[in-house]
Amino acid sequence: MELTKEEVAQMIKEAIEKDRHERLENSVNQIVDTADIDSPAYNTNRLFSQVRSEYKSKILSLFTQSGYEIRGPKGETLNFGAWRLLDHVRDLVLIGFNAKSNTGIPINRRREAQERYRNIAEELYQMLQKTFS
């Protein structure tokens, strides 16, 4: 069975279109998924936000139960509010990865950074519990 030039050209054209479609679909899935921590397009501002919110609530609850004042006499936030403590936890994690901001943490180490943040925040919470009990 011999193929004509037109048939060969058609087969090549179809193969090129199929390959182009597959490569485009793969690249779009890799780049556009901003919710995937392993994606280059991931919004690094969200890297520690879930754990941060969780521990902020725990620490504020601990402060409230202990009668610890987080506001000064003029309504100013004192040095050891929950957010400020958790900012320092973030700073420690960034130092560990030699990064100035969340974007400086390598993509392949983001999960490790989250885990370290969680571990340090938990250690801080445990220490505060002992302090206030």
MODELLER restraints for C-alpha pairs under 7 A, 6 or more apart:
rsr = mdl.restraints
at = mdl.atoms
rsr.add(forms.Gaussian(group=physical.xy_distance, feature=features.Distance(at['CA:30:A'], at['CA:39:A']), mean=6.13, stdev=0.5))
rsr.add(forms.Gaussian(group=physical.xy_distance, feature=features.Distance(at['CA:31:A'], at['CA:39:A']), mean=6.31, stdev=0.5))
rsr.add(forms.Gaussian(group=physical.xy_distance, feature=features.Distance(at['CA:31:A'], at['CA:40:A']), mean=6.28, stdev=0.5))
rsr.add(forms.Gaussian(group=physical.xy_distance, feature=features.Distance(at['CA:31:A'], at['CA:41:A']), mean=5.67, stdev=0.5))
rsr.add(forms.Gaussian(group=physical.xy_distance, feature=features.Distance(at['CA:32:A'], at['CA:41:A']), mean=6.33, stdev=0.5))
rsr.add(forms.Gaussian(group=physical.xy_distance, feature=features.Distance(at['CA:33:A'], at['CA:39:A']), mean=6.47, stdev=0.5))
rsr.add(forms.Gaussian(group=physical.xy_distance, feature=features.Distance(at['CA:33:A'], at['CA:41:A']), mean=6.64, stdev=0.5))
rsr.add(forms.Gaussian(group=physical.xy_distance, feature=features.Distance(at['CA:34:A'], at['CA:41:A']), mean=5.11, stdev=0.5))
rsr.add(forms.Gaussian(group=physical.xy_distance, feature=features.Distance(at['CA:34:A'], at['CA:42:A']), mean=4.22, stdev=0.5))
rsr.add(forms.Gaussian(group=physical.xy_distance, feature=features.Distance(at['CA:34:A'], at['CA:43:A']), mean=6.14, stdev=0.5))
rsr.add(forms.Gaussian(group=physical.xy_distance, feature=features.Distance(at['CA:35:A'], at['CA:42:A']), mean=5.92, stdev=0.5))
rsr.add(forms.Gaussian(group=physical.xy_distance, feature=features.Distance(at['CA:36:A'], at['CA:42:A']), mean=6.07, stdev=0.5))
rsr.add(forms.Gaussian(group=physical.xy_distance, feature=features.Distance(at['CA:38:A'], at['CA:107:A']), mean=5.97, stdev=0.5))
rsr.add(forms.Gaussian(group=physical.xy_distance, feature=features.Distance(at['CA:38:A'], at['CA:108:A']), mean=6.78, stdev=0.5))
rsr.add(forms.Gaussian(group=physical.xy_distance, feature=features.Distance(at['CA:44:A'], at['CA:102:A']), mean=5.68, stdev=0.5))
rsr.add(forms.Gaussian(group=physical.xy_distance, feature=features.Distance(at['CA:44:A'], at['CA:103:A']), mean=5.86, stdev=0.5))
rsr.add(forms.Gaussian(group=physical.xy_distance, feature=features.Distance(at['CA:45:A'], at['CA:102:A']), mean=6.77, stdev=0.5))
rsr.add(forms.Gaussian(group=physical.xy_distance, feature=features.Distance(at['CA:47:A'], at['CA:114:A']), mean=6.82, stdev=0.5))
rsr.add(forms.Gaussian(group=physical.xy_distance, feature=features.Distance(at['CA:48:A'], at['CA:114:A']), mean=6.18, stdev=0.5))
rsr.add(forms.Gaussian(group=physical.xy_distance, feature=features.Distance(at['CA:51:A'], at['CA:118:A']), mean=6.38, stdev=0.5))
rsr.add(forms.Gaussian(group=physical.xy_distance, feature=features.Distance(at['CA:52:A'], at['CA:86:A']), mean=6.71, stdev=0.5))
rsr.add(forms.Gaussian(group=physical.xy_distance, feature=features.Distance(at['CA:55:A'], at['CA:121:A']), mean=6.87, stdev=0.5))
rsr.add(forms.Gaussian(group=physical.xy_distance, feature=features.Distance(at['CA:56:A'], at['CA:82:A']), mean=5.42, stdev=0.5))
rsr.add(forms.Gaussian(group=physical.xy_distance, feature=features.Distance(at['CA:56:A'], at['CA:83:A']), mean=6.45, stdev=0.5))
rsr.add(forms.Gaussian(group=physical.xy_distance, feature=features.Distance(at['CA:59:A'], at['CA:82:A']), mean=5.95, stdev=0.5))
rsr.add(forms.Gaussian(group=physical.xy_distance, feature=features.Distance(at['CA:59:A'], at['CA:125:A']), mean=6.63, stdev=0.5))
rsr.add(forms.Gaussian(group=physical.xy_distance, feature=features.Distance(at['CA:60:A'], at['CA:82:A']), mean=6.24, stdev=0.5))
rsr.add(forms.Gaussian(group=physical.xy_distance, feature=features.Distance(at['CA:66:A'], at['CA:132:A']), mean=6.22, stdev=0.5))
rsr.add(forms.Gaussian(group=physical.xy_distance, feature=features.Distance(at['CA:70:A'], at['CA:77:A']), mean=6.01, stdev=0.5))
rsr.add(forms.Gaussian(group=physical.xy_distance, feature=features.Distance(at['CA:70:A'], at['CA:78:A']), mean=5.58, stdev=0.5))
rsr.add(forms.Gaussian(group=physical.xy_distance, feature=features.Distance(at['CA:70:A'], at['CA:81:A']), mean=5.74, stdev=0.5))
rsr.add(forms.Gaussian(group=physical.xy_distance, feature=features.Distance(at['CA:71:A'], at['CA:77:A']), mean=4.79, stdev=0.5))
rsr.add(forms.Gaussian(group=physical.xy_distance, feature=features.Distance(at['CA:71:A'], at['CA:78:A']), mean=5.70, stdev=0.5))
rsr.add(forms.Gaussian(group=physical.xy_distance, feature=features.Distance(at['CA:72:A'], at['CA:78:A']), mean=6.03, stdev=0.5))
rsr.add(forms.Gaussian(group=physical.xy_distance, feature=features.Distance(at['CA:89:A'], at['CA:117:A']), mean=6.61, stdev=0.5))
rsr.add(forms.Gaussian(group=physical.xy_distance, feature=features.Distance(at['CA:89:A'], at['CA:120:A']), mean=6.55, stdev=0.5))
rsr.add(forms.Gaussian(group=physical.xy_distance, feature=features.Distance(at['CA:89:A'], at['CA:121:A']), mean=6.49, stdev=0.5))
rsr.add(forms.Gaussian(group=physical.xy_distance, feature=features.Distance(at['CA:90:A'], at['CA:117:A']), mean=6.58, stdev=0.5))
rsr.add(forms.Gaussian(group=physical.xy_distance, feature=features.Distance(at['CA:93:A'], at['CA:113:A']), mean=6.59, stdev=0.5))
rsr.add(forms.Gaussian(group=physical.xy_distance, feature=features.Distance(at['CA:93:A'], at['CA:116:A']), mean=6.71, stdev=0.5))
rsr.add(forms.Gaussian(group=physical.xy_distance, feature=features.Distance(at['CA:93:A'], at['CA:117:A']), mean=6.19, stdev=0.5))
rsr.add(forms.Gaussian(group=physical.xy_distance, feature=features.Distance(at['CA:94:A'], at['CA:100:A']), mean=6.48, stdev=0.5))
rsr.add(forms.Gaussian(group=physical.xy_distance, feature=features.Distance(at['CA:94:A'], at['CA:101:A']), mean=6.67, stdev=0.5))
rsr.add(forms.Gaussian(group=physical.xy_distance, feature=features.Distance(at['CA:97:A'], at['CA:105:A']), mean=6.27, stdev=0.5))
rsr.add(forms.Gaussian(group=physical.xy_distance, feature=features.Distance(at['CA:99:A'], at['CA:105:A']), mean=5.99, stdev=0.5))
